[in-house]
């Protein structure tokens, strides 16, 4: 009898083992049932069992990212981390925040977005970061007005104002709850807390924040939030609380500008964009990137992304290129119908390739450009960013310019395009590939953003006689 070679036996065993592993992987529906049993109290779950369920849910998403239930699985993962808080996992609040953020960014059309923002806020409250918590409560109240969850968020935001001495703003929120909330329980609570707030002999004590969450119970315990400075409240609670979209230019099949030394634009601007996002996130802003990997996105979709996520600022990050290797320096653009000069037209033409717009669409957009664009704010934002970049890097100041950049067309918020330097210049190109230089560029852009927002906050302060509802709960 002829024996089977050893290598064939090993291969057969490997195939069988792989097949068994695949068959043994639980489906999302099975894990959803398990999640329900844990959260409903039908079965008590230990911390290890919660962690194991999280791992299995993550495996399901990795196995099929296009699955229609992928956002449900991601929400279940995040809710598991909330339950881990109850079981004493000290790292669970930050893990829950990260999981909810991943849901918001990866699945922008998910029905779970209101709950995601709400529970991010709850987790930030738990770890004592009241400013970030308030920002996400504001997102819920602004974007999902009229829902019970929005009323819950408004109640939590009112408590935060009261706890930090902003009595008039808190009273405004409580009154709005009484006038618009559908939940009798929330109205009753708001009425009681409003009476306590108005009573001079009875200072407000931090109330017990235990609103009921529809699918993940019980709610995590609360912690006394840290004191907030007036400056942070202006930024986080007022008119300048921002959702910022950072657009890393090019990507995928579109490499952007390139040099003879194989220095290309797309990885440079992606790295700078990620660094900008990290700095802004650490400062409490909600930051979204149009791309965080090397993939192609049309210019039309980049603008649509900002609109879909209700961005308050839009920055497109690029690196320049020229047939003249001696060309160098930094320049920042805002949108206008006419270009500053011939060079601006050339740069705009290069950046507008693969726009995704038809000629007819462009004509329609350009006709309404003057009316709809925030050109004055964009010019002011460009000025601050350009100045900070030049001061930080010592690069040649090529100035603030304007042109018809497609990626900026269609946005109704302050929007700029930053050319961070020339990849075709030997010295500047090498700098742009340096992690330290990219960090310097990113930090400078953030300083420019914050100077712009600071000036906006000053405008807000100068109009402090406006009704408080415009400072706290303006609906967008």
Beta strands, then each sheet from edge to edge (+ up, - down):
strand 1: 243-248
strand 2: 286-289
strand 3: 313-320
strand 4: 330-335
strand 5: 397-403
strand 6: 414-422
sheet 1: 2+ 1+ 3+ 6+ 4- 5-
end
